[in-house]
Amino acid sequence: MTGSVKAKGMRKTVKPGRRQVLQTAVLLCVLGLLPATWVAVSAGDRVRSLGGAPAAPVVVVFGAGLWDGEPSPYLAHRLDAAAELYGRGRVRAVLVTGDNSRRDYDETGAMRDYLVRRGVPAEDVVGDHAGFDTWDSCTRARRIFGVERALLVSQGFHIRRALALCRAAGIDAYGVGVAEPRDGTWYYGALREVAGAAKAGLEATFTPDPRFLGPRERGLDRALEGWSEPPAARRLTPEGYSRTLFGEGG
């Protein structure tokens, strides 16, 4: 009888401790998932295929590193998608945004050269040399280059965060997710997005200035001369917008 009472007492002291550990673990899981949930909700249904992308004045291509001075495979795939969008007449100009913080590392220059070799006129490719991360690229696109409406191109694991941040920066954006094989590089990129989503939530909340702000750039204005957006474009579906602009479906 005495042993039974002791056992019950032990259970009463251990059980609350276990419950607290469980509650803490659940809370941490919920907090950990909140940024990723916000990213997914912010992106909504705005991720499209190449064929289903709506028309826009400009496509923004985010940097993804250089290999021996040339775009890395992931970056090359982003640029291929942008060149195809330009060739299909979906966009009038390309904004390449990346890192040019050192004299011996010119990511945007390599991106421009790659696009020109694939048939995009040099005058329609504009470079942002201070796009050091996704938020800097988005807020500079809006504040420095005057982008109001755009397509964004990146890998599938990154495109939703890019969409969430560009929309937080004031850009009416749709994204084109570039498909990649599920190899080690892909899983590493997807894992980075967990921390990236938390950082994005803070950036969207506090909208900090980019590392470099600088004066207004007019390169995109020159590239878009003669291009006019239909007045009702913002009220149309992507398919309706495309038909209005190019006389075809999305």
Backbone bond lengths (Angstrom), bond angles and torsions (degrees), N, CA, C in turn:
res aa  C-N    CA-C-N  psi(-1)  N-CA   C-N-CA  omega(-1)  CA-C   N-CA-C  phi
1 M - - - 1.463 - - 1.520 110.28 -
2 T 1.347 114.75 -45.93 1.459 118.96 179.29 1.515 111.14 -63.36
3 G 1.338 117.02 -41.29 1.474 121.11 178.56 1.506 111.63 -62.30
4 S 1.338 116.29 -37.20 1.473 120.35 179.38 1.518 110.46 -65.15
5 V 1.337 117.35 -41.66 1.466 121.48 179.48 1.517 109.99 -63.56
6 K 1.357 116.65 -42.85 1.460 120.47 178.93 1.522 111.24 -61.59
7 A 1.333 116.48 -41.29 1.466 120.35 -179.52 1.516 110.69 -63.08
8 K 1.345 115.52 -42.66 1.464 118.88 178.59 1.524 110.42 -63.02
9 G 1.341 116.82 -39.32 1.452 120.19 179.44 1.515 111.78 -64.20
10 M 1.320 115.31 -40.20 1.461 119.37 178.48 1.515 110.64 -63.06
11 R 1.334 116.21 -41.77 1.470 119.76 -179.94 1.523 110.01 -63.13
12 K 1.320 117.15 -37.29 1.464 120.25 -178.85 1.520 111.72 -67.82
13 T 1.349 117.22 -32.25 1.463 118.83 -179.27 1.524 111.69 -81.81
14 V 1.344 118.06 -32.38 1.464 121.41 -177.60 1.520 111.20 -79.34
15 K 1.297 117.69 -39.54 1.460 121.89 -173.03 1.516 113.69 -58.91
16 P 1.345 120.23 -46.47 1.472 119.58 178.10 1.518 112.15 -60.42
17 G 1.323 117.98 -35.96 1.458 121.07 178.53 1.521 111.44 -64.10
18 R 1.309 115.83 -43.81 1.460 119.84 178.33 1.526 110.96 -64.45
19 R 1.333 115.15 -39.78 1.460 119.25 179.41 1.530 110.49 -62.20
20 Q 1.310 116.53 -40.82 1.466 120.29 -179.91 1.532 110.99 -64.59
21 V 1.320 115.85 -42.02 1.475 119.85 177.70 1.519 110.27 -61.46
22 L 1.337 116.07 -44.11 1.458 120.60 179.88 1.526 110.91 -63.32
23 Q 1.333 115.96 -44.92 1.466 119.62 179.77 1.527 111.31 -62.93
24 T 1.315 116.55 -39.16 1.464 120.53 178.10 1.524 110.76 -64.40
25 A 1.341 115.44 -43.10 1.466 119.34 179.92 1.529 111.30 -63.12
26 V 1.336 115.60 -42.33 1.471 119.59 178.75 1.524 110.50 -63.79
27 L 1.345 116.16 -42.96 1.467 120.47 179.75 1.520 110.83 -61.48
28 L 1.329 116.95 -42.78 1.462 120.53 179.70 1.526 111.09 -64.67
29 C 1.329 116.27 -38.56 1.462 119.86 177.98 1.530 111.13 -64.31
30 V 1.336 115.20 -43.45 1.466 119.47 179.35 1.527 110.44 -63.11
31 L 1.334 116.94 -46.26 1.461 120.95 179.50 1.523 110.85 -62.91
32 G 1.329 115.66 -37.35 1.458 119.34 179.31 1.517 112.92 -67.46
33 L 1.331 116.15 -30.93 1.463 119.98 -178.43 1.522 113.30 -86.69
34 L 1.321 117.99 -17.80 1.463 120.32 -177.14 1.527 113.28 -57.26
35 P 1.345 119.77 -48.43 1.467 118.45 179.74 1.527 112.95 -60.55
36 A 1.323 116.69 -42.03 1.460 119.49 179.44 1.525 111.08 -65.25
37 T 1.335 116.57 -36.17 1.465 120.51 177.05 1.520 110.47 -65.40
38 W 1.339 116.36 -42.77 1.463 120.19 177.39 1.524 111.46 -60.33
39 V 1.333 117.09 -42.71 1.463 120.92 178.59 1.521 110.41 -60.02
40 A 1.331 116.63 -46.64 1.464 120.61 -178.57 1.522 111.30 -63.62
41 V 1.329 116.95 -42.76 1.465 120.51 -179.76 1.522 110.75 -67.20
42 S 1.331 117.33 -41.35 1.462 121.15 -179.55 1.521 111.53 -63.85
43 A 1.330 116.46 -39.27 1.468 119.69 179.51 1.524 111.13 -71.79
44 G 1.323 115.92 -32.97 1.466 120.11 177.60 1.521 112.26 56.01
45 D 1.338 115.55 -133.24 1.460 120.70 -178.91 1.524 111.18 -101.46
46 R 1.324 117.03 27.77 1.462 120.69 -173.39 1.527 113.86 -91.78
47 V 1.316 118.38 8.71 1.464 120.83 174.19 1.525 107.99 -93.29
48 R 1.330 115.87 122.73 1.459 121.15 -174.87 1.522 111.05 -125.63
49 S 1.327 115.18 165.19 1.458 120.97 172.24 1.522 109.10 -82.69
50 L 1.322 116.75 171.18 1.465 120.13 176.50 1.525 110.72 -57.70
51 G 1.315 115.99 -44.37 1.457 119.72 -178.11 1.508 113.65 -71.27
52 G 1.338 117.36 -24.66 1.457 120.34 -176.76 1.514 114.28 -102.13
53 A 1.332 117.23 6.64 1.460 119.72 -178.55 1.522 110.81 -72.17
54 P 1.320 117.86 136.33 1.463 120.76 176.66 1.521 110.47 -73.19
55 A 1.313 116.35 162.94 1.458 120.70 176.41 1.520 109.98 -73.97
56 A 1.322 115.80 150.99 1.461 121.97 178.48 1.520 108.10 -156.95
57 P 1.317 117.19 159.43 1.463 118.51 179.17 1.522 113.32 -63.36
58 V 1.341 116.99 -36.52 1.467 120.29 -171.17 1.519 110.22 -143.14
59 V 1.323 115.32 149.82 1.455 121.04 170.97 1.522 107.12 -112.12
60 V 1.335 116.28 132.83 1.459 122.36 179.45 1.522 108.55 -101.87
61 V 1.352 115.60 125.57 1.468 121.28 178.85 1.525 107.98 -112.24
62 F 1.317 116.65 121.80 1.461 122.22 -179.14 1.530 110.01 -86.41
63 G 1.314 115.85 140.23 1.456 120.27 179.12 1.515 112.86 -65.56
64 A 1.330 115.70 154.71 1.474 120.76 178.40 1.524 110.80 -146.67
65 G 1.331 116.46 26.68 1.458 120.01 173.41 1.516 114.42 94.13
66 L 1.339 114.36 157.85 1.462 122.57 177.91 1.516 110.05 -116.58
67 W 1.323 115.11 147.66 1.455 122.36 171.56 1.511 107.64 -118.04
68 D 1.326 116.67 113.29 1.470 121.13 -178.49 1.523 111.71 52.32
69 G 1.320 116.12 41.95 1.450 121.27 176.15 1.512 115.59 82.80
70 E 1.326 117.55 -3.15 1.463 121.99 179.29 1.523 110.09 -113.99
71 P 1.346 117.67 154.45 1.465 119.08 179.10 1.525 112.39 -55.11
72 S 1.325 115.84 136.28 1.461 120.57 174.29 1.528 109.36 -61.24
73 P 1.333 118.39 163.25 1.476 118.94 179.43 1.524 113.48 -53.89
74 Y 1.333 117.73 -42.93 1.468 119.48 179.39 1.527 110.66 -63.53
75 L 1.319 117.08 -42.87 1.454 120.11 179.37 1.523 110.92 -66.98
76 A 1.318 117.23 -39.32 1.470 120.45 177.86 1.523 110.88 -60.53
77 H 1.318 117.16 -38.93 1.468 120.32 179.36 1.536 110.89 -67.16
78 R 1.316 116.64 -37.09 1.477 119.75 175.34 1.530 110.31 -63.11
79 L 1.319 115.99 -44.52 1.461 120.60 -178.86 1.524 111.12 -66.70
80 D 1.340 117.53 -37.09 1.466 120.53 176.49 1.525 110.26 -60.22
81 A 1.335 116.04 -41.79 1.469 119.72 179.04 1.523 110.55 -64.56
82 A 1.334 117.20 -42.37 1.463 120.54 179.07 1.525 111.07 -63.64
83 A 1.332 117.24 -41.66 1.466 121.02 178.58 1.524 110.89 -62.84
84 E 1.336 116.08 -37.04 1.460 118.91 178.43 1.527 111.14 -69.02
85 L 1.316 117.12 -41.03 1.470 120.23 176.77 1.527 110.35 -60.96
86 Y 1.316 116.76 -41.70 1.463 120.34 178.14 1.531 109.79 -65.13
87 G 1.317 116.84 -44.75 1.471 120.20 -179.22 1.509 112.96 -63.74
88 R 1.329 116.82 -30.67 1.467 120.65 178.27 1.525 112.47 -81.04
89 G 1.322 117.00 -4.38 1.460 120.35 -178.62 1.498 114.21 79.15
90 R 1.329 117.92 16.77 1.471 120.70 179.74 1.519 111.52 -75.61
91 V 1.318 116.62 -27.67 1.463 121.01 -179.70 1.517 109.29 -134.35
92 R 1.314 115.71 158.16 1.459 121.02 179.34 1.526 112.01 -100.20
93 A 1.341 117.76 -26.52 1.459 121.50 -176.95 1.526 109.85 -143.64
94 V 1.335 114.98 161.72 1.461 122.00 179.27 1.523 108.57 -123.39
95 L 1.331 116.67 126.72 1.461 122.11 173.52 1.520 108.01 -104.87
96 V 1.333 116.45 112.39 1.465 120.76 177.98 1.526 107.54 -99.17
97 T 1.306 116.37 127.55 1.455 120.36 -173.71 1.523 109.71 -126.76
98 G 1.337 115.29 126.36 1.454 119.10 -176.09 1.512 112.54 -165.48
99 D 1.311 115.22 -161.20 1.456 123.30 -171.22 1.528 110.13 -101.93
100 N 1.323 115.34 120.88 1.462 121.10 172.75 1.536 108.23 -132.74
101 S 1.336 115.03 46.29 1.464 120.44 -174.58 1.524 112.69 -79.70
102 R 1.356 116.50 -14.13 1.465 120.39 178.85 1.519 109.67 -125.50
103 R 1.313 115.82 152.41 1.458 120.31 179.71 1.535 111.81 -62.18
104 D 1.324 115.94 -32.51 1.465 120.23 -175.88 1.531 112.41 -93.50
105 Y 1.340 117.23 11.71 1.471 119.69 -179.16 1.517 108.38 -140.76
106 D 1.328 115.85 98.19 1.467 121.50 -176.67 1.526 108.92 -118.22
107 E 1.333 114.92 84.44 1.458 120.19 -176.25 1.526 111.56 -65.80
108 T 1.336 116.76 -44.69 1.460 119.22 -177.73 1.522 111.81 -68.20
109 G 1.330 117.47 -34.92 1.459 119.65 176.44 1.520 111.65 -63.18
110 A 1.331 116.54 -42.53 1.464 120.67 177.62 1.529 110.94 -64.76
111 M 1.323 116.79 -36.88 1.461 120.75 178.42 1.528 110.34 -65.70
112 R 1.323 116.68 -43.27 1.468 120.21 179.27 1.528 110.68 -62.90
113 D 1.321 116.37 -46.62 1.470 119.85 -179.55 1.532 110.95 -59.93
114 Y 1.321 116.69 -40.05 1.462 121.25 179.98 1.529 110.16 -61.88
115 L 1.325 116.75 -45.21 1.468 120.70 -179.56 1.529 111.55 -66.07
116 V 1.313 116.48 -40.88 1.471 119.79 179.77 1.528 110.20 -62.71
117 R 1.323 117.54 -39.59 1.472 120.57 177.79 1.525 111.23 -64.33
118 R 1.314 117.24 -19.97 1.463 121.34 179.50 1.526 112.32 -103.03
119 G 1.310 115.94 17.41 1.457 119.85 168.46 1.507 116.98 97.97
120 V 1.338 118.35 1.53 1.459 119.84 177.62 1.537 107.84 -84.28
121 P 1.321 119.76 124.40 1.466 121.32 -179.40 1.531 111.43 -58.58
122 A 1.322 116.03 138.48 1.466 120.76 -177.00 1.518 111.87 -57.83
123 E 1.355 116.83 -34.82 1.459 119.24 -177.40 1.529 112.63 -70.83
124 D 1.331 117.41 -13.14 1.459 120.76 178.68 1.525 112.83 -99.31
125 V 1.329 116.43 4.41 1.467 121.41 177.35 1.521 108.21 -111.72
126 V 1.326 116.02 119.30 1.469 122.28 -177.50 1.526 107.95 -115.30
127 G 1.334 116.14 135.70 1.451 120.20 -176.95 1.520 113.72 -108.08
128 D 1.326 115.91 136.09 1.461 122.24 170.18 1.519 106.54 -108.81
129 H 1.322 116.54 108.80 1.460 121.57 -173.79 1.524 113.14 -83.81
130 A 1.314 118.18 0.36 1.474 120.87 -177.69 1.520 111.28 -122.23
131 G 1.318 117.46 32.11 1.461 121.01 175.69 1.515 109.79 -89.06
132 F 1.327 116.22 72.80 1.459 120.78 -171.41 1.526 113.82 -75.79
133 D 1.318 117.05 -22.13 1.461 120.50 173.26 1.525 107.79 -151.52
134 T 1.312 116.72 -179.95 1.460 120.00 -173.27 1.520 111.72 -63.45
135 W 1.342 117.59 -43.49 1.460 119.25 -179.96 1.528 111.14 -63.66
136 D 1.326 117.41 -46.22 1.462 119.73 178.61 1.523 110.67 -58.05
137 S 1.323 117.12 -41.98 1.465 120.65 179.53 1.525 111.46 -62.28
138 C 1.334 116.27 -42.82 1.468 120.02 -177.77 1.517 111.94 -70.07
139 T 1.335 116.71 -49.22 1.461 118.37 -175.90 1.521 111.71 -70.17
140 R 1.339 118.15 -32.09 1.460 120.36 176.02 1.531 110.50 -71.33
141 A 1.327 117.06 -36.03 1.466 119.17 176.54 1.523 110.20 -57.92
142 R 1.319 116.20 -40.21 1.469 119.99 -179.20 1.523 112.10 -77.79
143 R 1.316 117.07 -48.55 1.461 120.72 -170.19 1.525 113.93 -86.06
144 I 1.316 117.24 -31.63 1.466 120.75 -177.01 1.525 111.90 -97.66
145 F 1.339 116.85 -38.27 1.461 120.19 -175.71 1.528 113.18 -104.89
146 G 1.333 117.27 -3.24 1.453 120.75 174.75 1.514 115.51 72.33
147 V 1.337 118.24 22.96 1.463 121.28 -179.09 1.527 109.67 -72.15
148 E 1.315 116.23 125.90 1.462 121.36 176.38 1.519 112.19 -112.05
149 R 1.309 116.52 -31.95 1.469 121.84 -179.15 1.519 107.92 -136.82
150 A 1.338 117.68 133.02 1.461 119.31 -174.46 1.516 111.89 -157.75
151 L 1.317 114.77 158.63 1.451 122.48 162.94 1.528 107.04 -97.62
152 L 1.314 116.67 145.57 1.458 122.45 177.23 1.518 108.33 -116.78
153 V 1.325 116.93 142.29 1.460 120.76 179.21 1.520 109.36 -125.25
154 S 1.331 115.82 127.03 1.462 121.40 174.81 1.532 107.79 -164.20
155 Q 1.335 115.92 176.24 1.461 119.38 175.74 1.526 110.67 -67.16
156 G 1.317 115.71 159.18 1.454 120.42 -175.49 1.511 114.40 -58.24
157 F 1.354 117.67 -36.36 1.463 118.94 -177.35 1.531 111.92 -73.74
158 H 1.328 118.77 -15.55 1.466 122.29 -176.63 1.521 113.24 -107.73
159 I 1.328 117.62 -22.88 1.464 120.24 -168.52 1.527 112.37 -63.46
160 R 1.321 118.67 -33.86 1.469 119.27 -178.92 1.527 111.72 -69.03
161 R 1.320 116.86 -38.15 1.467 118.77 176.52 1.530 109.88 -66.65
162 A 1.331 116.72 -39.93 1.463 119.73 177.25 1.525 110.70 -61.35
163 L 1.313 116.60 -41.61 1.465 120.67 177.86 1.526 111.07 -62.80
164 A 1.333 116.57 -47.72 1.461 120.16 -178.48 1.522 111.17 -59.50
165 L 1.323 117.26 -41.38 1.461 120.47 -177.46 1.523 111.90 -74.50
166 C 1.324 117.59 -40.59 1.462 119.06 179.05 1.527 110.96 -66.48
167 R 1.315 117.33 -36.38 1.453 119.23 176.70 1.531 110.32 -68.52
168 A 1.331 117.27 -36.65 1.462 120.21 175.65 1.527 111.15 -65.33
169 A 1.322 116.28 -28.44 1.466 121.03 178.89 1.526 112.23 -80.69
170 G 1.331 117.30 -6.72 1.462 120.40 176.86 1.511 115.15 103.03
171 I 1.329 117.84 16.81 1.461 122.01 -179.58 1.523 109.73 -103.55
172 D 1.317 116.15 130.16 1.467 121.75 173.35 1.516 107.12 -80.43
173 A 1.323 116.91 99.88 1.462 120.88 -168.06 1.519 112.68 -123.22
174 Y 1.328 113.93 149.38 1.460 123.52 166.14 1.517 107.28 -123.04
175 G 1.319 117.13 152.85 1.456 120.65 -176.57 1.513 112.81 -117.46
176 V 1.315 115.33 147.49 1.457 122.48 172.41 1.528 106.88 -114.92
177 G 1.313 116.10 114.39 1.462 121.01 -179.14 1.517 110.91 -88.59
178 V 1.326 116.86 123.11 1.464 122.21 179.67 1.525 108.57 -85.64
179 A 1.304 116.79 124.37 1.464 121.23 -178.67 1.529 110.60 -76.92
180 E 1.325 115.66 141.97 1.459 122.00 177.98 1.526 108.90 -138.25
181 P 1.334 117.34 153.66 1.469 119.06 175.59 1.526 111.01 -64.81
182 R 1.312 116.71 146.88 1.466 121.57 -177.94 1.531 109.42 -80.68
183 D 1.328 115.86 72.79 1.454 120.98 178.14 1.517 110.22 -104.69
184 G 1.336 117.29 -168.89 1.450 120.73 -177.98 1.518 112.95 -60.76
185 T 1.333 116.44 -38.73 1.463 120.32 179.71 1.522 110.59 -62.98
186 W 1.336 116.02 -42.24 1.461 119.96 -179.80 1.526 110.83 -62.91
187 Y 1.334 116.27 -45.91 1.461 118.94 -177.89 1.529 111.29 -67.29
188 Y 1.329 116.95 -34.08 1.458 119.57 176.14 1.529 110.00 -64.18
189 G 1.325 116.50 -43.80 1.465 120.01 178.14 1.514 111.95 -63.52
190 A 1.326 116.62 -41.46 1.463 119.91 179.12 1.527 111.06 -64.84
191 L 1.340 117.17 -38.19 1.468 120.75 178.92 1.530 110.68 -65.69
192 R 1.311 117.28 -38.26 1.471 121.08 178.34 1.527 111.47 -62.30
193 E 1.329 116.54 -27.31 1.455 119.69 -178.07 1.527 112.72 -67.39
194 V 1.337 117.30 -21.10 1.463 119.56 177.67 1.525 109.18 -63.29
195 A 1.340 115.96 -51.07 1.464 119.63 176.61 1.521 110.58 -69.59
196 G 1.328 116.25 -35.82 1.459 120.04 -179.85 1.516 112.29 -61.95
197 A 1.318 117.63 -35.46 1.470 120.90 179.47 1.521 111.02 -66.40
198 A 1.333 117.15 -39.79 1.467 120.21 178.42 1.526 109.92 -64.52
199 K 1.327 117.16 -44.22 1.467 121.39 178.23 1.527 110.12 -62.90
200 A 1.332 116.46 -40.57 1.467 120.46 -179.84 1.522 111.41 -63.31
201 G 1.330 116.62 -38.52 1.462 119.37 178.74 1.517 112.07 -60.69
202 L 1.323 116.70 -40.60 1.463 120.55 177.35 1.521 111.15 -67.11
203 E 1.328 116.64 -42.18 1.467 120.47 -179.08 1.524 111.22 -65.01
204 A 1.321 116.52 -41.40 1.469 119.66 179.38 1.529 111.16 -68.56
205 T 1.316 117.01 -30.17 1.465 120.67 -179.97 1.532 111.69 -75.27
206 F 1.328 116.33 -45.41 1.469 120.38 -173.30 1.527 113.43 -101.00
207 T 1.343 117.88 -9.99 1.471 124.59 178.74 1.527 112.31 38.76
208 P 1.319 117.66 63.62 1.466 119.67 -178.44 1.531 111.41 -70.10
209 D 1.327 115.55 159.43 1.457 119.22 172.25 1.526 109.55 -65.41
210 P 1.328 117.53 150.39 1.465 119.41 174.49 1.522 110.29 -67.37
211 R 1.312 116.16 168.31 1.459 120.12 179.30 1.524 111.17 -56.71
212 F 1.340 115.43 -41.00 1.461 120.82 174.76 1.526 107.86 -126.31
213 L 1.329 116.41 127.67 1.458 120.35 178.95 1.525 109.34 -97.90
214 G 1.317 117.28 -76.25 1.453 119.91 174.36 1.515 113.87 81.59
215 P 1.343 116.76 178.78 1.465 121.72 -177.79 1.521 111.78 -77.20
216 R 1.303 115.44 166.62 1.465 122.62 177.80 1.524 110.02 -65.00
217 E 1.330 116.90 131.54 1.464 123.10 177.67 1.525 109.06 -96.75
218 R 1.331 117.55 140.83 1.463 122.22 -176.11 1.518 113.13 -110.00
219 G 1.319 117.67 7.57 1.464 119.92 -178.13 1.516 113.47 -58.80
220 L 1.331 117.00 -43.47 1.463 119.72 179.11 1.517 111.41 -68.53
221 D 1.319 116.88 -35.90 1.466 119.75 178.01 1.524 110.05 -58.22
222 R 1.340 116.20 -43.54 1.471 119.49 179.70 1.529 111.03 -67.00
223 A 1.341 116.20 -40.04 1.463 119.34 -179.69 1.524 112.03 -66.10
224 L 1.333 116.14 -28.26 1.466 120.62 -176.88 1.527 113.56 -96.83
225 E 1.310 117.75 6.93 1.460 120.25 179.01 1.528 110.23 -58.65
226 G 1.320 115.52 132.32 1.458 120.19 -179.51 1.512 114.03 87.97
227 W 1.332 116.89 -9.33 1.466 120.78 178.55 1.517 108.60 -93.49
228 S 1.321 117.18 133.29 1.458 119.98 178.98 1.515 110.00 -129.36
229 E 1.328 115.35 137.15 1.457 121.97 179.25 1.522 109.10 -90.25
230 P 1.342 118.04 133.62 1.462 120.08 177.92 1.525 110.92 -55.85
231 P 1.335 118.83 136.89 1.476 121.17 -177.37 1.511 113.70 -55.55
232 A 1.336 117.02 -34.16 1.473 119.76 -176.06 1.515 112.20 -93.14
233 A 1.327 118.21 11.99 1.464 120.15 -172.62 1.516 112.57 -57.50
234 R 1.325 117.81 -39.30 1.458 119.92 -176.48 1.518 112.36 -69.18
235 R 1.339 116.59 -17.78 1.472 118.34 -178.79 1.528 111.28 -97.10
236 L 1.338 116.74 -3.76 1.455 119.65 -177.49 1.519 110.97 -93.75
237 T 1.314 115.50 157.00 1.455 120.02 169.28 1.521 106.77 -69.91
238 P 1.362 117.75 163.02 1.456 118.80 176.30 1.528 112.63 -54.40
239 E 1.333 117.77 -39.23 1.449 120.51 -178.94 1.530 110.43 -67.65
240 G 1.341 116.10 -43.13 1.456 119.61 178.84 1.511 111.97 -65.35
241 Y 1.329 116.02 -38.37 1.463 120.31 177.77 1.523 110.53 -61.56
242 S 1.340 115.70 -43.81 1.455 119.55 -179.17 1.527 111.60 -64.47
243 R 1.328 116.91 -40.95 1.473 118.60 179.07 1.507 111.43 -64.50
244 T 1.349 116.68 -39.16 1.458 119.90 -179.86 1.518 110.86 -62.50
245 L 1.344 116.20 -41.08 1.453 120.30 -173.51 1.519 113.29 -81.93
246 F 1.319 116.51 -40.22 1.458 118.80 -172.63 1.532 113.79 -120.42
247 G 1.338 117.00 -0.45 1.450 119.18 179.26 1.513 113.46 71.96
248 E 1.340 116.68 28.38 1.473 119.96 179.22 1.508 109.65 -147.20
249 G 1.303 116.19 166.45 1.453 121.21 179.70 1.505 111.84 -80.87
250 G 1.363 115.09 166.65 1.479 120.41 -178.71 1.486 112.00 -82.74
